[in-house]
Amino acid sequence: MRTILWCLGLCGLLVSAWTQGVTQSFTYQGYLRQGGAPLNNPSQSMRFRIFDVSAGGTALWDSGTLNVNVSNGLFTVQLNPPASIWTGADCYLEIQVGATTLTPRVLIRATPYANTATQLNMFQSGIDNPNRMVITHSPPFTDWGLQYRDTDDSFHFLGAGASRMRIGLSDGRLGVGVAAPTYALDVSGDVRWSGVLQGGSVPWARITGAPSFLGGSGTANRIARFTAANTLGDSVITQSGSNIGINNASPITPLSFPSTLGNKISLWGSNASAHYGFGIQSNLLQIYADQSASDIAFGYGSSDSFTETMRVRGNGRVGIGTNAPTARLHLEFNSNSTANATLRLHETQADFARLEFTNTNTARKWHIAGLIGSTLADDRLNFWNSTAGDIMSIRGDGTVAVKVLEITGADLAEKFPATEALEPGMVVEIDPKVPGHLRKAQGAYNKRVAGVVAGANGLSKGIVLGNLEGSCDHIPIAMSGRVWVYADATHEAIEQGDLLTTSDLPGHAMKASDPSRAHGTVIGKAMTSLEKGKTGMVLVLVNLQ
């Protein structure tokens, strides 16, 4: 087995709680590779020996075979040699993985008295010892790190051998960029701070190397600013209690501006005539974006996590529930119950709430007005014209009153349940097996004929009756008016004006040529013709007889 060991950690002594000494246990960490890949073995056989020479010699201590967990090449093991092997001299750790002994041995450098002391001593005795590095970056960079200087009892943080910061233990002075500070805080270079430097007032401050003092005078409650080099004076900012004024000597709110017209706050943009902000004009508060393609949105959350509820586009469109309004006012809302209206008009008196429509053509106007009365029958939804008055009124009980009713559809139909699938244009009859239900008409001169399924050939229905609860899937059957009907002219042509009855072809109509059988079976009168020998569609004026 070819195995490569990389040492990732140092041997760490485990210090006991008693001052009499320390335990001799230490932890060793390493990294194993086998065949170029990290080794993985939850129970890897390993053995550790300590020697006083780098090669050969007799082991001072042998751990015996240990089962070590190796995960992704990494392992950690606690070793427990006797105290007698630590003499202050360097030792070497030999590692055996399985049957393979790794070379070279790992050097364990001596640290005098480390295994019998409860603290780390820089020196053993005396004063004015030479400077000593406590922490170094690495062997190639021994002049980078933390150094202790015994001559003046100070710690120095070194960079390239130069003292970058000094802390004096005896004089209590801190030097930044100064190796021998003469003040409690001695800094060489620029200084920046945030927060209060000193509570109360500072009449003046001296800057080392400056030709004069930094000082000045100003108005009470004004925030100071540099009015010239080394000179302080008033700024445009005033503080009065907890209120701040900008060009306002007597702020009345936490942030106050002067009572002048124009731009007040710029939130974004460098162009005074095109930016995001707030302004004031005569009797007008302005909120604006920089151009017509920019929008203003209202919502909640934060800029990075924003839930939008309303948007005002630069082109004047307003969207509530949508960020892309396609009209001057565009509302979007999932109104899934009568308690959640998309738009609500509330009249504060016992009167109509009105929605008004006007334009520039005339002074006339339309109102859609709703009234909640004292009873359901008193409720009204009126369509009102300023010249013609009420045109249509819908009562709360469902009654509709209208002066003139014009319907663009072509027939009068009523919804019926069916016992089989029906298509527009089919002739239907009362199902003899299921009273009240309809099916395709079967047989010539059928007295159970009930009408024609409305809506064939795109001819829309005029009035549909029977829109009762549960009737949404019922079929509209034309009982009067014009509809297209499936017709059978196999035996006799159909001419305009012919009476039509049921055919032997299910769901079809044919010419009623036998007057003795026609009574009670006539569907209506043909308005178009169909050649003999063909089947097709015929327009019929429904009039059951």
C-alpha positions in Angstrom: 0.0 0.0 0.0 1.5 3.3 -1.1 0.3 6.0 1.4 1.3 9.7 1.7 0.8 11.5 5.0 0.4 15.3 5.2 0.6 16.8 8.7 -2.2 19.3 9.1 -1.9 20.2 12.8 0.5 20.4 15.7 0.7 18.2 18.7 -1.4 19.9 21.4 -0.8 19.3 25.1 -3.9 18.7 27.3 -3.4 20.7 30.5 -4.9 19.4 33.7 -6.7 21.5 36.3 -4.0 21.1 39.0 -0.9 23.2 39.4 1.2 20.2 40.2 1.7 19.5 36.4 0.0 18.6 33.2 -1.1 15.4 31.6 1.2 13.9 28.9 -1.7 13.3 26.4 -1.6 15.2 23.2 -3.7 15.2 20.0 -2.2 14.6 16.6 -4.0 15.4 13.3 -2.9 14.2 9.9 -3.9 13.7 6.2 -3.5 10.4 4.4 -3.6 9.8 0.6 -3.5 6.4 -1.1 -3.0 6.1 -4.8 -3.3 9.9 -5.1 -6.8 10.0 -3.5 -7.8 10.8 0.1 -8.0 7.7 2.2 -11.4 6.7 3.7 -11.5 4.0 6.4 -13.5 4.2 9.6 -11.2 1.6 11.3 -7.7 2.1 9.8 -5.0 0.1 11.6 -2.3 2.6 12.8 0.6 2.6 15.2 2.6 5.5 16.7 6.1 5.5 18.2 8.3 8.2 19.7 12.1 8.3 19.2 14.8 10.7 20.3 16.5 10.4 16.9 15.2 11.1 13.4 16.2 7.6 12.1 17.0 4.3 13.8 17.3 4.1 17.5 15.1 2.6 20.1 11.5 3.7 20.6 10.9 5.7 23.8 7.2 4.9 23.6 4.9 2.7 21.5 1.2 3.2 21.2 0.5 -0.3 20.0 -2.0 -0.9 17.2 -4.9 1.6 17.2 -8.1 1.6 15.0 -8.4 5.2 13.7 -11.2 6.7 11.8 -9.9 8.3 8.6 -12.5 10.4 6.6 -11.5 12.1 3.4 -7.9 11.6 4.3 -8.2 13.4 7.7 -7.7 11.8 11.0 -7.3 12.8 14.6 -5.8 10.7 17.3 -5.0 11.2 21.0 -1.6 9.8 22.2 -0.7 9.2 25.8 3.1 8.7 26.3 4.5 8.7 29.8 5.9 11.9 31.3 9.4 10.4 31.5 10.1 10.8 27.8 9.8 14.6 27.9 13.4 15.7 28.8 13.4 19.0 27.0 15.1 17.6 23.9 13.5 17.3 20.5 11.6 14.0 19.8 10.4 12.3 16.6 7.0 10.7 16.0 7.0 7.6 13.7 3.7 6.7 12.1 2.8 3.2 10.8 -0.3 2.8 8.6 -1.2 -0.9 8.3 2.1 -2.6 7.5 3.6 0.6 6.0 5.9 2.8 8.1 5.8 6.4 6.9 9.0 8.3 6.5 10.5 10.7 7.5 9.6 10.8 11.2 7.7 13.9 12.3 9.8 16.3 14.4 8.3 17.3 17.8 10.2 20.4 18.8 11.1 20.8 22.5 9.4 23.5 24.5 11.2 23.7 27.8 9.0 23.1 30.8 5.9 23.0 28.7 4.7 19.8 30.1 5.0 20.9 33.7 3.8 24.5 33.6 0.3 26.0 33.6 1.4 29.1 31.7 3.6 30.1 28.8 6.8 31.9 29.9 8.6 34.1 27.4 11.8 34.0 29.4 13.0 31.9 32.3 14.6 34.7 34.3 16.2 38.1 34.2 15.4 41.4 32.6 16.3 43.1 29.4 16.1 39.9 27.5 16.4 40.2 23.8 13.2 40.8 21.7 11.3 37.6 21.1 8.6 36.8 18.5 5.5 35.3 20.2 3.6 34.5 16.9 5.1 34.4 13.5 3.5 34.2 10.1 5.6 31.2 8.9 9.3 30.2 8.8 10.0 32.3 5.7 8.3 35.3 7.3 9.7 35.5 10.8 9.5 39.3 11.0 5.7 39.2 10.5 3.6 38.7 13.6 3.5 39.5 17.3 6.7 40.4 19.2 7.4 41.0 22.9 10.1 43.5 23.9 11.4 43.0 27.4 13.3 46.3 27.6 10.1 48.4 27.9 7.5 45.7 28.6 5.6 46.2 25.3 4.0 44.1 22.6 4.5 45.0 18.9 2.6 43.9 15.9 5.2 43.7 13.2 5.0 43.9 9.4 8.2 43.3 7.5 10.1 43.9 10.7 8.5 47.3 11.4 6.3 48.0 14.4 2.8 48.8 13.0 1.1 49.0 16.5 2.6 49.0 20.0 0.9 48.3 23.3 2.8 49.3 26.4 2.2 47.1 29.5 4.0 49.4 32.0 3.2 52.9 30.5 -0.2 52.1 29.1 0.5 53.9 25.8 -0.9 52.7 22.5 1.0 53.7 19.4 -0.4 53.2 15.8 2.4 53.6 13.4 4.5 54.9 16.3 7.0 52.5 17.9 7.7 54.8 20.9 4.4 56.6 21.7 4.6 59.7 24.0 0.9 59.9 24.5 -1.8 57.5 25.8 -2.9 57.3 22.1 -0.2 58.3 19.6 -1.2 57.9 15.9 0.9 58.6 12.8 -1.4 59.0 9.8 -5.0 59.9 9.1 -7.6 59.0 11.6 -11.3 58.4 11.1 -14.0 57.7 13.7 -17.8 57.4 14.0 -19.9 58.3 17.0 -19.2 60.8 19.7 -15.5 61.7 20.2 -16.2 63.5 23.5 -19.4 64.3 25.2 -20.3 67.9 25.8 -18.6 70.8 23.8 -15.1 71.0 22.4 -14.1 74.7 22.1 -11.0 73.8 20.0 -8.8 71.0 19.0 -5.2 70.9 18.0 -3.9 69.0 15.0 -0.2 68.1 15.2 1.7 69.8 12.4 -1.1 72.3 11.6 0.0 76.0 11.5 -2.8 77.1 13.8 -5.8 76.0 15.9 -9.0 74.8 14.3 -11.7 76.9 15.7 -14.6 79.2 14.9 -18.0 80.5 16.1 -21.6 80.0 15.0 -25.3 80.4 15.7 -26.9 78.4 18.5 -28.5 75.2 17.3 -26.8 75.4 13.9 -24.7 72.4 12.7 -21.2 73.5 12.0 -19.4 73.3 8.7 -16.1 74.4 7.3 -16.6 78.0 5.9 -12.9 78.2 5.0 -9.7 76.4 5.6 -9.3 75.7 9.4 -12.5 77.8 10.0 -15.9 76.6 11.3 -19.2 78.4 10.8 -22.9 77.8 10.3 -24.3 75.3 7.9 -27.9 75.2 6.5 -28.9 72.5 9.1 -30.5 73.5 12.3 -31.3 71.3 15.3 -34.0 72.3 17.6 -34.7 69.7 20.3 -35.3 66.5 18.3 -36.3 68.4 15.1 -33.9 69.0 12.2 -34.3 71.9 9.8 -32.7 72.3 6.4 -32.7 76.0 5.5 -35.3 76.3 8.3 -34.3 77.9 11.5 -37.4 76.8 13.4 -38.1 73.2 12.4 -41.6 72.1 13.6 -41.2 68.4 12.6 -38.4 65.8 12.9 -37.4 67.0 9.4 -38.4 70.4 8.1 -37.8 72.3 4.9 -38.3 76.0 4.1 -41.7 77.3 2.9 -40.5 77.8 -0.6 -41.7 76.4 -3.9 -39.7 73.9 -6.1 -37.8 70.7 -5.6 -37.6 69.5 -2.0 -36.1 66.0 -2.0 -34.2 64.2 -4.7 -34.1 60.4 -4.2 -32.1 59.5 -7.3 -30.8 61.4 -10.3 -28.3 64.2 -11.0 -30.5 66.3 -13.3 -32.5 68.9 -11.4 -35.2 68.9 -14.1 -35.5 65.1 -14.3 -35.1 63.0 -11.2 -37.0 60.9 -8.6 -38.2 63.0 -5.8 -40.7 65.4 -4.1 -41.6 69.0 -4.8 -44.0 71.8 -3.8 -45.9 74.1 -6.1 -48.8 76.4 -5.2 -51.5 74.2 -3.5 -49.8 71.1 -4.9 -47.6 68.3 -3.4 -45.6 66.6 -6.3 -44.3 63.1 -6.3 -42.4 62.4 -9.5 -40.2 60.1 -11.5 -37.5 61.1 -14.0 -39.4 60.3 -17.3 -42.7 59.1 -18.7 -41.3 55.6 -19.0 -40.7 55.4 -15.2 -43.3 54.4 -12.7 -44.2 55.0 -9.0 -45.2 51.9 -7.1 -46.8 51.5 -3.7 -46.6 48.4 -1.5 -44.9 46.9 1.5 -41.7 45.2 2.6 -38.4 46.6 1.5 -36.7 47.7 -1.7 -35.1 44.2 -2.1 -38.2 42.3 -1.0 -41.1 44.4 -2.2 -44.8 43.4 -2.5 -46.5 45.8 -4.9 -50.2 46.8 -4.4 -50.6 49.8 -6.7 -48.6 51.4 -9.5 -48.9 54.8 -11.1 -47.2 54.8 -14.5 -45.5 57.8 -16.1 -48.1 57.7 -18.9 -50.9 58.4 -16.4 -52.3 54.9 -16.1 -53.0 53.5 -12.6 -52.9 49.8 -11.8 -54.3 48.3 -8.6 -53.4 44.7 -8.3 -51.4 44.9 -11.6 -48.1 46.4 -12.5 -49.0 46.7 -16.2 -52.3 48.7 -16.4 -53.8 48.9 -19.9 -56.4 51.6 -19.1 -56.5 54.8 -17.1 -57.7 52.8 -14.1 -57.0 49.0 -14.2 -58.1 46.9 -11.3 -57.2 43.2 -10.9 -58.4 41.2 -7.9 -59.3 37.6 -7.2 -62.8 38.3 -6.0 -63.9 34.8 -5.0 -66.9 35.7 -2.8 -69.6 38.3 -2.4 -67.7 39.7 0.6 -64.7 40.6 -1.6 -65.7 43.3 -4.2 -63.2 44.5 -6.7 -64.7 48.0 -6.7 -67.1 49.4 -4.1 -69.1 52.7 -4.2 -70.6 53.7 -0.9 -73.1 56.5 -0.4 -73.1 57.9 3.1 -76.8 58.8 2.9 -79.9 56.7 2.1 -79.5 57.6 -1.6 -78.2 56.2 -4.8 -74.4 55.6 -5.2 -73.6 56.8 -8.7 -71.1 56.0 -11.4 -71.0 58.8 -14.0 -70.1 58.8 -17.8 -69.6 62.0 -19.8 -67.6 63.3 -22.8 -66.9 66.5 -24.6 -69.7 66.1 -27.2 -72.6 67.4 -25.0 -73.6 68.2 -21.5 -75.7 65.0 -21.3 -74.5 62.3 -19.1 -75.2 58.7 -18.0 -75.4 57.4 -14.5 -75.3 53.8 -13.3 -76.9 54.2 -9.9 -77.4 51.7 -7.1 -79.7 52.0 -4.1 -80.0 49.7 -1.1 -83.6 50.1 0.1 -85.3 49.2 3.3 -86.5 45.9 1.7 -85.2 43.7 -1.1 -88.0 44.9 -3.4 -86.9 48.5 -2.8 -83.3 47.8 -4.0 -82.5 49.3 -7.4 -79.8 49.3 -10.0 -80.8 52.1 -12.5 -79.5 53.1 -15.8 -80.2 56.9 -16.0 -79.8 59.4 -18.7 -79.7 63.1 -17.9 -82.2 63.8 -20.7 -84.3 60.6 -20.9 -84.3 59.8 -17.2 -84.4 56.2 -16.0 -84.0 53.9 -19.0 -83.8 50.6 -17.1 -84.3 49.6 -13.5 -83.4 46.2 -12.0 -85.0 45.5 -8.6 -83.6 43.5 -5.8 -86.2 40.7 -6.4 -85.0 40.2 -10.0 -87.7 42.3 -11.7 -86.4 44.3 -14.7 -88.3 47.4 -16.0 -87.2 48.8 -19.3 -88.9 51.2 -21.7 -88.0 49.5 -24.9 -86.2 46.1 -25.2 -84.4 45.2 -28.4 -82.8 41.8 -28.6 -80.2 40.9 -31.3 -80.8 37.2 -31.0 -83.2 35.3 -33.3 -85.3 32.9 -31.1 -87.0 32.3 -27.8 -85.5 29.3 -26.0 -85.9 27.5 -22.7 -83.4 25.2 -21.1 -84.3 21.6 -20.6 -82.4 18.5 -19.2 -81.6 15.9 -21.8 -81.0 12.1 -21.6 -78.5 12.0 -24.4 -75.9 14.3 -26.1 -77.6 16.9 -28.3 -76.1 19.3 -30.9 -77.5 22.7 -32.1 -79.9 22.2 -34.9 -81.3 18.8 -33.8 -85.0 18.2 -33.6 -85.9 17.0 -30.1 -88.8 15.2 -28.5 -90.1 14.5 -24.9 -88.3 11.4 -23.7 -91.1 8.9 -23.0 -89.0 7.0 -20.5 -87.9 10.1 -18.4 -90.7 12.6 -18.1 -89.5 16.2 -18.3 -86.4 15.3 -20.2 -85.7 15.5 -23.9 -83.9 13.4 -26.5 -83.5 13.4 -30.3 -86.8 13.1 -32.1 -87.4 9.6 -33.5 -89.9 8.7 -36.3 -91.9 10.7 -38.8 -94.8 12.8 -37.6 -93.8 12.4 -33.9 -96.4 14.1 -31.6 -93.8 14.3 -28.8 -91.8 16.9 -30.8 -90.7 19.7 -28.5 -88.6 22.1 -30.7 -85.1 22.5 -32.1 -81.8 22.9 -30.2 -80.9 26.6 -30.6 -77.6 28.0 -31.8 -76.8 26.2 -35.0 -74.8 27.9 -37.8 -73.8 30.7 -35.5 -77.3 32.1 -35.2 -77.4 33.3 -31.6 -80.2 32.9 -29.2 -82.5 35.8 -28.4 -84.0 35.0 -25.0 -83.2 32.0 -22.9 -85.7 31.0 -20.2 -85.2 28.4 -17.5 -81.8 29.6 -16.2 -82.6 28.0 -12.8 -80.1 26.8 -10.2 -78.6 23.6 -11.4 -79.5 24.2 -15.1 -76.1 25.4 -16.3 -75.6 22.1 -18.3 -79.2 22.0 -19.7 -79.9 22.4 -23.4 -81.6 25.6 -24.8 -84.5 24.5 -27.0 -86.0 27.1 -29.4 -89.8 27.2 -29.1 -90.3 30.3 -31.2 -88.3 32.4 -33.7 -85.7 31.5 -36.3 -83.2 28.6 -36.0 -81.3 26.4 -38.3 -82.4 22.8 -38.2 -81.1 19.5 -39.5 -83.3 18.5 -42.5 -84.0 15.4 -44.5 -85.0 15.8 -48.1 -84.2 12.2 -49.1 -87.8 11.5 -50.3 -89.2 15.0 -51.0 -87.6 18.4 -51.5 -88.2 21.2 -49.0 -89.3 24.5 -50.4 -89.6 27.8 -48.7 -93.0 28.0 -46.9 -93.3 24.3 -46.4 -94.4 23.1 -43.0 -91.8 20.8 -41.3 -92.3 17.8 -39.1 -90.1 15.1 -37.7 -88.3 12.6 -39.9 -87.4 8.9 -39.7 -83.8 10.1 -39.5 -83.3 10.8 -35.8 -83.0 14.5 -34.9 -84.0 15.7 -38.4 -87.0 17.5 -39.8 -88.7 16.8 -43.2 -91.6 18.3 -45.2 -95.0 17.6 -43.7 -96.7 16.4 -46.9 -99.5 14.4 -45.2 -102.0 16.9 -43.7 -103.9 14.1 -42.0 -100.8 13.3 -39.9 -99.3 16.8 -39.6 -101.6 18.2 -36.8 -99.6 18.3 -33.5 -96.3 17.3 -35.2 -95.4 20.5 -37.0 -92.2 22.2 -36.0 -92.6 25.4 -38.0 -92.3 26.8 -41.5 -89.2 26.5 -43.8 -87.5 29.8 -44.7 -84.9 28.2 -47.0 -85.0 25.2 -49.4 -83.2 21.8 -49.7 -83.0 19.7 -52.8 -84.6 16.3 -53.0 -82.2 13.5 -52.1 -80.1 15.6 -49.7 -79.7 16.2 -46.0 -78.5 19.5 -44.7 -79.5 22.6 -42.8 -82.7 24.6 -43.3 -83.7 27.9 -41.7 -87.0 27.4 -40.0 -89.4 29.8 -38.3 -90.3 27.7 -35.2 -94.0 27.6 -34.4 -95.1 24.3 -32.8 -98.5 23.1 -34.0 
